[in-house]
Amino acid sequence: MVQAALDTPFTIADAEALYSISEWAGGYFRAGRHGDMEVTLRSDPSRAASIRGIVESLRERGHRVPMIVRFPQIIEDRLDRINQSFAAAIDEAGYHAHYQGVYPVKVNQRRMVIETVAEYGARYMTGLEAGSKAELALILVQDTHPKALICCNGFKDDHFVRLALWGRKLGKPVVITLEKYAELERVLRVSREMGVSPVVGIRYKLHAKGAGQWEASGGDDAKFGLTSTELINAVRRLREEGMLGALQMIHCHVGSQLTDVRKIRVAVREAAQVYVDVRTMGADVRYLNVGGGLAVDYDGSKTTFEASANYGIQEYADTVVYTIKEVCDDSDAQHPVIVTESGRALTAHHAVLVMPVIDALGPTRTPLELPPLEGETHQLVRDMRELLRSVSIKTYREVYNEAVSNKETMHSLFDLGYLTLLERAYIEQLFQQVLVRVAKVVEQLDYVPEELEALPRRLADTYVCNFSLFQGMPDHWAIGQLFPIVPLARLHERPTRQATLVDISCDSDGKIQRFIDLRDVRATLPVHELRSGEPYYLGAFLTGAYQDVLATTHNLFGRVNEAHIRLIEDGWRAELLVNGQKARRVIQNMGYEVGTLHGWLQEEIRESEAAGIVLSEEEKRELVALYDAELVGYTYLQQV
């Protein structure tokens, strides 16, 4: 049965199904007819380019991998989709106000991302959200639409409030969101000092919670937001100061990556009711900001699993619009301008992390030859050879359990000195061969015994990739976030190996052993056998949200090279190439100066000479030249 499947031609459609490409790609990526992963435009599928071809072309120009390839047109399309979905929902529902999106720059502060959102989003009055003084400094100078909101979230000091009010002086629609009750007095005091009328939003602490990985970020225990009592007192305090008109936005936060649309409906209903009640208290609130949470379907399963979502953009927009309308109509309240802060949904798709595979390890790969055993063969070796010969559909389970027992016995005998290292090596090789034969039997079974479920991972290859997990996909390391990973070429060939992935960091956590699947989480990734002299690239997709800003410099691996690519009628063009961090830059971030390091190196040379180690002048020059080259070199491995 298995052999028949292997003899069947493997097609591009098979690759699409194997890696669930059409389920998670959002219309932006596909397996091309020549076997390469392609990027394309949802609005114009005739425009497409091979991602491998882009990378190879850039490598020929001297740009090294690993590399992040960014596609700003995907961000533009996401802006279109979200705004058009809300426009359709508003038109269908007969809603009496409009929609304005705000991009929270904490999701990705890279210059290309912010400028694309600001400039292309101007047609939709798309605003920007700052959660810190540094982010506000970036936002205030962006070329946004004059009516695009600038929302100042997060905890604030006097300087943060003062900078926000300077934005008001410059004529920008800056909204200062109160995250805690005590911030109100700060805003009132600083605004009096500057003589500037503030526009205030209040984040209300919803009881409703989201669903998924970040469920705990909402609800009664949420980090941000005012309670009902605090909200009532904030309205009263603004009325006392004659500044009730400053309160123009009610803001709420349900959570990030909300996987269940029913939880969204509940939360939006609560937020809308708060908006209605605040208006009855005399505040002329204009905006209802329902925060972020619009999910990305990373695995394509369209479920409430933490890496998925059981809804799409249009259903999200319909849910928000119809829920707010229903609550407002029940109370004859004015429909508010709807604001969302969708960051993940805007940016996740636009970036692909390209990881070159540099080696393959594994228990089923060609073993090294062992020297022959001398003298009488140990009984345990003979037993393992007999087990290897006896594997069948009838005996596989018994053989497996006996082999595991023998391996445990082997370790005990070796520790006591009753087995030589060579005998141990023979038993380990025979054990792996038994597992391979048992696995071939298990592949034909309709039911896999529990003790054998982990066999595929146990026998999988380990593909070593030239990247740092902590820099490229920190969310996978930190919280187990799944990202689609696909070979960038040879998709018209059947992948004959199963692998887990490891990075080049000196850390045992630098590995990927969980992969997307429509029905479950896969323990291994289907990959192709490596070919000598031929690069093999894996692409990690949907990495454009949070991964850039959460990246660490673990092991002093710095930011990777970037290419910003735009599809054109006859192919593609590189709009911008951004060099990754040199070793010098990463080291300086740790408090060292290059000049100091050079001085220490010269001191080491002098001390070695004083100790009797003689280096020739040529050797000294060679050492210093190598040291200098490494300081200005790429922090990742250089493949010759």
Secondary structure as GFF3:
##gff-version 3
##sequence-region A 1 640
A	DSSP	alpha_helix	2	7	.	.	.	ID=ss1
A	DSSP	alpha_helix	12	18	.	.	.	ID=ss2
A	DSSP	alpha_helix	21	24	.	.	.	ID=ss3
A	DSSP	beta_strand	29	31	.	.	.	ID=ss4
A	DSSP	beta_strand	37	40	.	.	.	ID=ss5
A	DSSP	beta_strand	48	50	.	.	.	ID=ss6
A	DSSP	alpha_helix	51	60	.	.	.	ID=ss7
A	DSSP	beta_strand	67	70	.	.	.	ID=ss8
A	DSSP	alpha_helix	72	93	.	.	.	ID=ss9
A	DSSP	beta_strand	99	104	.	.	.	ID=ss10
A	DSSP	three_ten_helix	105	107	.	.	.	ID=ss11
A	DSSP	alpha_helix	111	120	.	.	.	ID=ss12
A	DSSP	three_ten_helix	121	124	.	.	.	ID=ss13
A	DSSP	beta_strand	127	130	.	.	.	ID=ss14
A	DSSP	alpha_helix	133	140	.	.	.	ID=ss15
A	DSSP	beta_strand	150	152	.	.	.	ID=ss16
A	DSSP	alpha_helix	158	169	.	.	.	ID=ss17
A	DSSP	beta_strand	174	178	.	.	.	ID=ss18
A	DSSP	alpha_helix	183	194	.	.	.	ID=ss19
A	DSSP	beta_strand	200	204	.	.	.	ID=ss20
A	DSSP	three_ten_helix	215	217	.	.	.	ID=ss21
A	DSSP	alpha_helix	228	240	.	.	.	ID=ss22
A	DSSP	three_ten_helix	244	246	.	.	.	ID=ss23
A	DSSP	beta_strand	247	252	.	.	.	ID=ss24
A	DSSP	alpha_helix	261	280	.	.	.	ID=ss25
A	DSSP	beta_strand	287	289	.	.	.	ID=ss26
A	DSSP	alpha_helix	313	330	.	.	.	ID=ss27
A	DSSP	beta_strand	337	340	.	.	.	ID=ss28
A	DSSP	alpha_helix	344	347	.	.	.	ID=ss29
A	DSSP	three_ten_helix	348	350	.	.	.	ID=ss30
A	DSSP	beta_strand	351	361	.	.	.	ID=ss31
A	DSSP	alpha_helix	379	389	.	.	.	ID=ss32
A	DSSP	alpha_helix	396	415	.	.	.	ID=ss33
A	DSSP	alpha_helix	421	442	.	.	.	ID=ss34
A	DSSP	three_ten_helix	450	452	.	.	.	ID=ss35
A	DSSP	alpha_helix	455	459	.	.	.	ID=ss36
A	DSSP	beta_strand	461	465	.	.	.	ID=ss37
A	DSSP	alpha_helix	469	472	.	.	.	ID=ss38
A	DSSP	alpha_helix	474	479	.	.	.	ID=ss39
A	DSSP	beta_strand	485	487	.	.	.	ID=ss40
A	DSSP	beta_strand	497	502	.	.	.	ID=ss41
A	DSSP	beta_strand	511	512	.	.	.	ID=ss42
A	DSSP	beta_strand	525	527	.	.	.	ID=ss43
A	DSSP	beta_strand	537	540	.	.	.	ID=ss44
A	DSSP	alpha_helix	547	550	.	.	.	ID=ss45
A	DSSP	three_ten_helix	554	556	.	.	.	ID=ss46
A	DSSP	beta_strand	561	568	.	.	.	ID=ss47
A	DSSP	beta_strand	571	578	.	.	.	ID=ss48
A	DSSP	alpha_helix	583	589	.	.	.	ID=ss49
A	DSSP	alpha_helix	594	610	.	.	.	ID=ss50
A	DSSP	alpha_helix	617	631	.	.	.	ID=ss51
###
